[in-house]
């Protein structure tokens, strides 16, 4: 399907289209907070579809998250807001995050106005790259080899980082964790988000302009 006569049209990801659409809009979130980009944890349907069980119980997963959320809230005085995964049903389990605010469908805005971002291996971390927000990566247990933690470790390595293991026996060097490696962010931006030199417009407009030029 691709040969020497194929034209390559440089554009960007849908995440960047969303950035273009919303970057000038007024945010709904103006308080000081940290955002956790949720992935629906042990309840995500992909675990069943792919026959890869989640490596710990829901109780352990959410208990450990709440421990680190409380640590951050005590350290900085910022509340932690949950950017819920679009497939999640937290309205059916409202107590999993100990009454913290859970918001669905507003991940970009939540990242845009946050102090920093907490995540595991969500692709929505692209918003943090675009908006140049510090990121702390969270995994499960350093003593329990599992696919989830391996994925988180791979994700974090792209930023020159190692994940923080939620096993209840960690210490966080926030000065190190909240530093941004500008070179890494630029590399990720150009490799996964926006092709260098591509037009600054919606990807569908770029494509439509190309078709009109033929």
Beta strands, then each sheet from edge to edge (+ up, - down):
strand 1: 33-37
strand 2: 79-84
strand 3: 102-104
strand 4: 117-119
strand 5: 135-139
strand 6: 164-165
sheet 1: 3+ 2+ 1+ 4+ 5+ 6+
end
